[in-house]
Amino acid sequence: MRVYLDQNHWIYLTKGRVGHDASYQTAYRKLRELAISTTCTFPLSSIHYMETWVTQSGRQRRDVATTMLELARPPGYLRPRTIAGANKILRREIDSALCRRLGRQEPFPRYPIFSEGVGHAFGTRIEYRVPEGIDIPPKRRRAIEAYANWALETEALSGPHRDFPIRGLDTERYKAPSLRFQERELRLASEMTRLRPGRDERNRWIQ
């Protein structure tokens, strides 16, 4: 079973985990048991990453990130379970809905909504690999890559250890993608209202 938790729930669970709120300690322990047994998974979205970075306190960011990783990262995995970025699935969802509505076969494979890692959440590839030119034993190479990717996933979620603001680091940039998305949606709605396309015209759009 997949369970999506809003950011405020992650914060409450963190307070229970670190002992600041006894009312959430039992809930955290139960969810931890479900995560370890893989009865439930608690996937993260790109919004979780961005909203965690809003917190100014480095300690609080690390505390919340630790809770997220303990519940979202299955036992034996380097990366947490994540939900695909909207930039990868939105266009395909629209195309799929139109194809079903018009009785047409979908011309593309379905994109995996659930996978793992910060890269999947943001619709890109984020992974460390030891450069091929470095001559080290395969076992050591795998160990270095595993540790580096574990650290990458942790730091991508918690951000710098220092408190914000940090000179030269714009933590407000997380708002830009959501604002651009909102602007495009409003523009599309306005255009659809103006055009009022009929069935024949919608057919031509997806040909």
N, C-alpha and C positions, 0 to 999 in steps of 0.2 A: 504494500500500500504506500502511495506517495502522499506526503502531507506538506502543504505549503504553509509556512509560517510568515506572517507579516513582521516587519522590522521591530515593532513594539513588543511582539511576543518573544523575539530573540533577546531583547533587552531584559524583559522580565525573567526569562529563564537564566540569563547570565547573573542577575542579582541573586537568584536562588542558588546557582552553582557556586558563587564565591561567598555565600553566606550573608548577603546583605538583606535578603528578604526570605524569611522562613516559609512563607506561604507558597513559594514557588520551588522550594527544594525537592519536595516529593514529586512534583510534575517533572522537573529536570531529570531526576533519577529514573523515573518511569520511561521517559522518552529515550534516555541513554540506553536503557535495557532493550527497548524496541529497536534502536539503531544497531546495537551490537549483534542482536539476534537476526538482523536484516528483515524483521517483520515489517518494519516501516522504513522508508527513506525520506529524508528531509531536504529536498533539492534547493539550491540557491539560484537566484536570478541576478542579472546584471544590476538590478535596482538595489539588491542587498549590498553589493560591493560599493556602489556609489553612495548609499545612505550611511554605510559604516564610516566612510571617509569624511562625512560631514562632521563627525564628532571631533572636537578640538583636542580632547585629552588623549594622549598616546596610550596611556594605561587602559582607559575605557575602551578604546578601539581594539586593543589586543585582547581584553577580556571577552568582548562580544565575538571577535573572530575565533577565539578558542572554543567558545560554546558552539558556534556554527560549524566549525571543522569537526568537533567531537560528534555531532549529530549527523552532519551531511557527508562525512567521509567514511564510507563503509570499512570495516576491518580488513586490513591487508591492502588497501588502496592508497595511492599517493595523493589523489585528487578528490575533492568533494563532488557529489552528484550535482549537476547544474542543469538549468533550463536553457534551451537555445535562445540566442539573441533575436530580437524582433526583426533585425535587418535580414536575417536568414529565412525566417518563416512567414513574415507578413505577406510578401508578394505571392508566395506559393499558396497560402491559405485563401487569398482572394481568387487566384486562378482556379484553385480546387473547387471553391464554392460556386464560381461561375460555370465550371464544367459540369458539376452535378446539377445545377439549376437548368442548364441547357441540354442536358443529356449527352454530353460529350465525354470521351475518354481522356483521362488526365495524361498529358504527354511527358511527365517527368516522375522520377521516383520520389517517394515521400522523404522529407528531411527529418532526421531523428530529433524529436523534441527534447528528449532527456538523454544526457550523456554525462561527461565529467570534465571538470576543470574550468578555470577562468576563461580560457580561450573559447570554449563552447558557449559560455554565457554571453560573450561579446561578439560572437560570430567571426572569430579569427583563430589563427594557430599561435599559441604561446607555449613554447617548450624549449628546454635547454638540451643541447647535445654537445658532447665533447668534440672539438674539431677533429676531423679525420686525420690531420697531419700529426697529431700528438700520439706518440707510440707508447701506449700503456696496455697492460693485460686486460682482456675483455671483462673479466669479473670486476676489476677496479673501475673500469669505464662505466659499467652499469651502476656500480655503487655511487660514483660521483654524480651521475645523471639523476639517479633516484633522489639523492639528498638535495641536489640543486632544484629539482622540480618540486620537491616537498617544500623547500624554503620559498620558492617562487609563489606557490599557491598560498602559503601562509602570509607572506608580505603583501601580495596583491589584495588580500582581504583586509588586513589590519592596517596597512600603510606604514609610514615611518614611525619609529618608536618615540620620537620627539612630539611635544605638543604643537598643535597648530596655533597661530600661523607660523609658517616657515618661509623665510625670504626666498622668493623665486619660485615657490610652489603655489599654483592657483587651484585651490580645492573647490572653487565654485564652477569649474569647467564641467563638472558632472551634469549640470543643469542644461548644458547646450544641446545634447542629443534629444532630450525630452521636449525642449522648446521647439526644436526644428520639426520633430514629429508632430507636435500639436499644430504647428503652423501649416504643415502639409495636409493634415487631416481637415482643417478648416477650409483650406483652399480647394481641396477635392470635393468637400460637401457643397461648397458654393458653386463649383462648376457643374456638379451633377444636378443641382437644383435648377441651374440656368438651362442646361441642355435637355433635361427630362428625356433621356434616351429611351426609345421603344425597344421591343424584343429584337427586331431586325438589326437595329443599330448596335445593340449589345453583342449580337452574333458577329458582326463585322469587327468589333474591337478585339475579339479573342481569336480571330482567324490568323 
